[in-house]
Amino acid sequence: MAKLELEKFLPYRLNRLASIVSGEFRSVYGPHHDLTIPEWRVLATLGQFDEMGARAIGVHSAMHKTKVSRAVKALEDRRWLRRRGSDEDRREEILSLTAPGRRAYDDIVPRALAFERRILAAIDADADAEDVLLLLTRLERVFS
């Protein structure tokens, strides 16, 4: 029977790498703004799309609804986001960043992009973010 060598097993390596990158990336937004990973994902999603419902945030950021709910509550407690009723569905609330939330997002984005450049530089001096993202998209399609 063949043995599985974890250090050469792609699913293991991808999972390990994702964990390492996520932990390192926390140094970009955590110390400066004391955010958790789910809080950062909610902040980043609202920063990108301006407004969105919690369900859509969960789908976009691949987070369980309870994590989204806790992150939304924490950001709301900090007065970094606000809620308003949805015109289409009275059961849903639309979330958006407040001015302080937008300032935090705007403060983090340049550091996030610099972090991404460091990763790309480690891959190859000529690495193009679009090529790397295309490869990741192909891998994601295998499992969706």
GIQUICOR-V72734 format. One record per residue. RES is the residue in one letter. PSI is psi as a letter, one per 40 degrees, with the letter a starting at -180 (999 if undefined). Layout:
BEGIN
[[RES & PSI] [RES & PSI]]
END
This chain:
BEGIN
[[M & h] [A & i] [K & i] [L & h] [E & h] [L & d] [E & e] [K & e] [F & h] [L & d] [P & d] [Y & d] [R & d] [L & d] [N & d] [R & d] [L & d] [A & d] [S & d] [I & d] [V & d] [S & d] [G & d] [E & d] [F & d] [R & d] [S & e] [V & d] [Y & d] [G & d] [P & d] [H & d] [H & e] [D & f] [L & i] [T & i] [I & d] [P & d] [E & d] [W & d] [R & d] [V & d] [L & d] [A & d] [T & d] [L & d] [G & d] [Q & d] [F & e] [D & d] [E & i] [M & i] [G & i] [A & d] [R & d] [A & d] [I & d] [G & d] [V & d] [H & d] [S & e] [A & f] [M & i] [H & i] [K & d] [T & d] [K & d] [V & d] [S & d] [R & d] [A & d] [V & d] [K & d] [A & d] [L & d] [E & d] [D & d] [R & e] [R & f] [W & e] [L & i] [R & i] [R & i] [R & i] [G & i] [S & h] [D & d] [E & d] [D & h] [R & e] [R & e] [E & i] [E & i] [I & h] [L & i] [S & i] [L & i] [T & i] [A & d] [P & d] [G & d] [R & d] [R & d] [A & d] [Y & d] [D & d] [D & d] [I & d] [V & d] [P & d] [R & d] [A & d] [L & d] [A & d] [F & d] [E & d] [R & d] [R & d] [I & d] [L & d] [A & d] [A & d] [I & d] [D & h] [A & d] [D & e] [A & h] [D & h] [A & d] [E & d] [D & d] [V & d] [L & d] [L & d] [L & d] [L & d] [T & d] [R & d] [L & d] [E & d] [R & d] [V & d] [F & e] [S & 999]]
END
